[in-house]
Amino acid sequence: MFGKVVLTGLGLIAFGLTRFVFNTLVIRLFPASFLGDINQVLSLFMLVPLFYAPALGMLISKFASEFSGANTPHKSQQLFSLSLVLVTVTSVICTIVFLVFFRRLTGSLQVHPVIVLGLAPTLALYGLYVFLRTSYYGFDRIALYLRNEILSSIVFFLVLGAALLARSRWLVVLPFAAHGAVFAALAIYQLRDQIRFRGMLAGIGEDLRRCVHFFVHTTIISLTGPGAFHLGIVLTGRLTGNSETAAYYSVLLYSLQPLSLLPISLASVMIPTISRHYGEGQVREGVAVAERAFLPLFLVMTLIWGGGVILGKEAVLAISGTAAGSLLAAFEVVLFGLYMSMIAAPPTVLLNSTKHVAVIAWSGVVAVVAAVAVWRATVPVYGLLGSAAGYALLQVGKGLWAFAAARRILRWRGRLGTAAIPTLVTIVALGTASLRSERLLIHAGLAILFVGLFSAFHARTLADYTKRLLAEVRSHAPGVVKPSDNSC
């Protein structure tokens, strides 16, 4: 599993950098309100495809692996072809509808028409991107995905570089469409052997009920996950009437998004792996995969979170160009919410990969309703901090529910270890100390102290995982028989 996680992580780094670099550069070269307008429109156009694209992609990731485990690979081709048609047609229809109501949209969001027109292709292309990216995993084409993501990101940066050099507001909104067009074209070419339009409906009825059940609940999960991410940006702009507040909130979210690369990489690999075990009737083996993934993920994410707490001021200054008190407070709140969401990835993925996907879906609905209530009550009064509070409530609520549900339903037993409590106490203590000082040297010293204490607390566990990591790296050398996906 290690090799697949690494390849996935590299691909997601390329994608994450496009958003991170775009936001950090545009907010410095253009007015913050301009970036706020872009991110409001972009979030709306990325929110719409979440009603259909991720769920159809997850159908391929889950059921292609499950069909493989059941020795019926022809069903994977039928499902992929039908899903590709549905995504393409739906994306085109949505884009046409938005163009018909173009004037009403620009007036409602109070943004310049150039921004809406420049980002309109993203509405169609982002749906294809999400669907095709996930489909790579159902067919175990992760290396091809990495190549595609890197090439598409290079095109994104080339278009962005030209726009920034020209200081053109028209060109600066085009990199997203360029990225999506290149990725979709190359993905369809690379997966062309799985396309089987003729007879794609034949014999699929027997699996239709399970597919529809999974589709509905995965759509709900997408809307309460990435959908809530984009909804928060749109609501921040609407509830405050201030594009600058929306800009800084979106910068915080997009700058912290790369931190989720490891859990997303694990999830992308774990879903088809657990689904294959599930298709073979080996439920306990799938649970064991999620259990083994938890502790290393917790250690890495806790180290990153601790560093972010201690060096929060420096991080905010680097990503936004300012370190105002409200911005720093919002950064810490969003970081904590994201941390809880990240370490909850193994139990969440485990439930999503089995018949218990509805448990995660409906808990997400409750969390989103609570978050929207917090946004509506606090954003008009507290602005950026209210946006951060709603986001943190959403992520913490979903994370705690995933832990509890996986333990009760599937007897998932991921363990933290005895060093978890002193580690968390250390983060709180050193983070509080860093807030009382404005000096960079003191912050750096506290960060070094934290890394030292963290290494001491988890010395034995870190040494054990390092040995396993080196062993698996060696196992991927040419001529060496590779271990099964059960190793982690």
N, C-alpha and C positions, 0 to 999 in steps of 0.2 A: 504493500500500500504506500510505502514511503515515496517511491519513485513517482507514482501518480499524483500524490499530494504536492510534491515539489513542482512538477510540471504545471499543475493547476494553479499553484501559487504564483508562478512566474507569469502565467497568462493574466491572472487577475491583477498582478502588480502593474502590468502594461495598461490594462483598462483603468485601474484606479488612478494611475498617474495622469491620464488624460483629464479627468475631472479635477484632480488636485492642482495640476499645473495651470489649467484654464482659470480656475477661480483665483488662485494666488497671483497670477499675472494680470488678469483683467481688472481686478479691484485696485491694482496699483497704477495702471495706465489709463483707465477710464473712470468716470464718476461711479461711486458705489451704487447709486440709484440705477445706473444702467445695468450693472451686474444683477441687481435685485430684480429688474424687469425680465432679464434673460432667464434667470433661474425660476421665476414664477411661471413663465410660459413653458419652459423646458420640463418643469415638474408636472405641469398639467398634461403635457404631451407624453410623458413617461408614465403617468398614472393611468391613462386610458388603456394602454396595451396590457396592463396588469390584470385586467378583467378576463383575459383569454390566453395570452402568450406563455406566461410561466407555467400555468397548469398543463397546457398541451406539451410543453417541453418536459415537464416532470413526468407526464405520461410515458414519454419515450424513455427517459432515464430509468424509471421504475419498471415498466412493463416489458421493455426490450430485454432488460436483464432477467426479469422473471420468466419471460418466454424462453430465453436462452437456457435458464435452469430447468425448464420443463421440456426442453428439446423441441420447441416449435418456433424456430427463428423466422419462418415466413410471415408469421403474424406481426413481427416487428416491422417488416417492410410495409405491410398494409397499413399499420397504425401510423407510421411515420409519414407515408404519402398522404393519407387522409388529413392528418394534423397540419401538414405543410400547406395543403390547399385551404384549410379553414383559417389558418393564420394569415395567409396572403390575402384572401378575399376580405376578411374582416378588417385588416389593416388598411386596405385600399378604401373600403366603404367609410371607415372612420375619418380618414384624411379628407375625402370628398365632402363629408358632412361638415367638418370644421371649416373647409374653404367656403362652403355655401353660407355659413354663419360667421364669416370672417370679420365683418364690420362689428357685429354684436360682441364678438369675443374680444376684440381690441378695446372696445368701449368698456366692457365689463371689467377687464383686468387693468385698464388705464395704462396700456403700454403702446409703444410706437408700432405701426403696422409692419415696418421693416423687420422687426424682431419676430413677429408671428409668421410672416412669409418665409423668412430664412430658416425657421425651425420647423415649418410644416412638414417637410419630408421626414423629419425625425419621428413623427407620429406613426408613420407606416414602417419605417426601417427599424425602430427600436423593438417593435413587436417581433419582427423576424430575427433580430439579434438575440433577444432573450430566448426564443424558442430554439434556434439553431445551436446556440452555445450549450444549452442543457442537453440537446440531442446527441452531441458528441460523446457524452458519457454513457448513454445507453448502448452505444455501439463500440465503446472502448477505443475511441479515436482521440485520445487526450493529446498526443504529440501533434496531431494535425490541428487541433484547437489552438495549441500554443503558437504554432506558426501563423495561423490566421490572425490571432489577437495581436501579435507583435507587428505584423504587416499593416493591419488596420490602424493601429496606434501610431505607427510611423506616418501614415497618410494624415491622420488627425493633426499631428504636430507640425507637419509641413504646411498644411492649410492654415493652422493657427499662427505659425511663424510669419507667413506672408501677410496675414491680417494685422498682426501687431506691428510689423514693420511699416505697413501702409497706414496704420492708425485708423483703419476703416471699420466703422460700426456695422456695415453691411456684411463685410467678409468675416467678421469675428464670430458670427453665429453659424457659419457654414461648416466648421470642422465636424460637428456632430453628424450631419447628413453624410459627409464624406466617409467617416468611420463606418457608419451603418451600411452604406452601399457596398463598400469593399468587403466587409465581413460577410454580408449576406450572399454576395456573388460567389466568393471563394468557398464558403461553407456548402452551398448547394452543389458546387462542382466536386468538392471533396467527398460528399456523402451521396453522390449520384448513384452509386451501386445499391443504395438502400431505397431508392425511389421506384415505386411500382404502382403507377396510377391505374393501370388496367387490373381490374379485379380487386381493387383496394377495399371494397365493401363486402367481398365474398367471405362468408364464414366468420365475420367479426361480431355477429350478433350475440354469440354465446359469452363474449367477454365485455359486451357493451355496458351492462349494468355496473360491473366493477369499475370500468373506465370512467363512466359518468359520475359515479360516487366519488372517485378519486379526483376527478376534474373539478367538481363543485367545491370540495373542501380545500383543494390546493389553491383554487382561485381566491377563496376567503383568506387563506394564509398569506397569499401574495399581497392582497389588499390591506391586510393588517400588519404587514412587514414593510417591504419596499413602498407599498402604497401609502402607508402612514408617514413614511419618510418624506415623500413628496407633498402629501397633504399638509403636513406641518409648515412647509415653506410657503405654500399657497395661502394658508390661513393666516400666517404671520403677516404677509403683505396686505391681505384684505382687512384683518382686524386692527392693524395699526395704521393703515393708510400710508405707510412709510416704506418705500422701496429699499432704503438704506438698512433698516432693521432686518428686512427679509434677506438682504445681501449678506450681512454679517452672520446671520443664523445659518444660511446655506453654506457659507464658507466654513463655519465650524463643522457642519455635518460632513461636507465633502472632504475636508482635510483629515477628519478622523476616520473616514470610511476605509482607507487602506489598512487600518488596524484589524479589520475583520477578515483580512485575506486568509489567515490560517484556518479559522473555523469554517469559512466558506469553502476553502480547498478541501478540508476534511469532509464536509458535508457532501460536496460534489462527488467525492470518491466513495463515501460510505453508503449513500443512497442506493446506487446500483449493486454494491457488494451485499448489503443487508437484504435488498430485494431479491437477489439471486438465492441467498440462503432461505428466504421466505418462500420463494417459488419451489425450492427443493424440500420444503417442510421442516427445515432446520431453524426453528425460531430461536432457540437458545444460542446457537452460533452467532446469529445476528445481534442478539443482546450483548454477547461477549465482545463483538467488534466495537460497539458503542462504549462499553465499559473500559476497554483498553485505551480508547482515544481520549478519555476524559482527563486523567491526571496530567499527561504532558501538555495538553491544551491549557489546563488551568495554570500550570507553572509559567508557561510562556506569556499568557495573557495577564497574569498577576504581575509579572516583572514589568511588562509594558505599562500597565495601569499605574503601578507604583512610581515609575519614572515620570509619567504624565502628571501625577499629583504633585510631585516634588518640583518638577521643572515646568509647571503650568504657565507661569508668566512668560518664560522664554519661548514656549511653544506657541502661545497666543500671539506674541509679538512677531514671530517668524511667519505665521500663516496669514495674519491680517494687517500687519504694519502698525498696530496699536495694541496696548495692553490695559485698556480701561478696566476699572473694577467690575462693572457689570459683565463685560465680555469675558473676563477671567472666571467669574463665578459661573457663567453659563457654560463655559468650556469644561469646568470640573463636573458640573451636573450631567452634561451630555456624555462625558467620558465615562462616568460611573454607570449610566444607563446602558451604554454600548458594551461596557465590560460584562455586566450581568447577562446581556443578550449573547455575548460571544461564548462565555463558559457554559451556557445552557445548550450549546449546539448539539453535543452528542445525544442527550435524552430527547431533544426535539426531533432530530433526524431519525432516531429510532422509532418514535411514534409515527412520524410521517411515512416511514417505509413499510408500515404494516397496516392492518385494517383499522388501526386506532387513529388514523389521520384526523378524524372529526374532533377528537379530544383537543388537539392543538388549534384547530380551526376556530371553534366556538369560544375557546378561551381568549383567542386573539380579538374576536369581536367585542367581548366584554372589556378588554384592555383598551381598545381603540375608542369605544364609547366613553370610557373614563378619561382618556387623554384629551378627546375633543372637548369634554366638559371643562377640563382644566384649562385648555387653550382659550376657550371662549370667556372664561372667568378671569384669567390672569394676564393674557397677552395684551388686552387694551390698557391694563393698569401698569404692569411690570415689563412689558415689551419683550426684549430678548430673553430675560430670565424666565418669564412665563412660558415661552416657547420651549426652552430647555427643560423646564419642570414637567411639561406634558410629555415630552419625548422620553425622559427618564422614567416616568410612571409607566408608560407603555412598555418599555423594554424590561424593566424590573418585574412588572406583573407577569409578563409572558414567560420570563426566565424561571421565576419561582414556581409557576404552574407546571412547566415542563419537568422540573426536578421532581415535584410531588407526584405528578401523573405517571411518569415513567417508573418510579419506584413502586407505586401501588399496582399498576396494571401489568407491567412486564417484569417486575422484580429486578429492575435495573439497579445495580449496586456500585456505581462509580464512587470512588473514595478520594477524599482530599489529603489524608495523611495528618499526622499529629502536628506537623510544622505549620499548618495553615493558619492557626490562630495567632501565634507570635508574628507571622508574616503580616497579617492584616493589621495587628496592633502597631507594628513598626511603620507601616505605610501611613496610618493615621497620625502617629506621633511626629514623624519626619515631615509629613505634609503640613501639619500645623506649624511646625518650626519654620518651614520655608515661607509661609505666609507672613511671618513676623519680620522678615528681612527683605530688603530690596537688592541685595548684592548678589551678583552672578556667581562669585567665588564661593559664597556660602551655599547657594543652591547646588552648585556642582559638587561641593564637598558632601552635602547631604545625599545626593544621588549616588556618589561613589560608596558612601557608607551603607546605603540601602542595598546596593548590589552585593557588597561584601557580606552583610548579614543574611541576605537572601541565599547566597551561595552556601553559607555555613548551615543555615536551617535545613536546606534541601541537598546537602552534599552527597549523601548516599544515593538518593533518588536520581540526582543529576548524573552521577557517575554511571549508574545502571543504564539510564537512557542513552547516554553518550556511547556506551559500549554497543548497545543494540543498534544505534544509528550507524555507527561505523561498520558493523557487521552487515547491515542491509545494503549500505553503499558498496561494500566489497562484493556482495552477492549480485549486484547489477553489472559487474565487470564482464567483458566479453568472455564467453565460454563457460560461464558459471550458471548453474541451474538456479532459477529464481524461486524464492519462497512463495507460498500461496498468499492470497489477500488477507488471510486471517492474521498475519503478523502486523504489528503496529507498534 
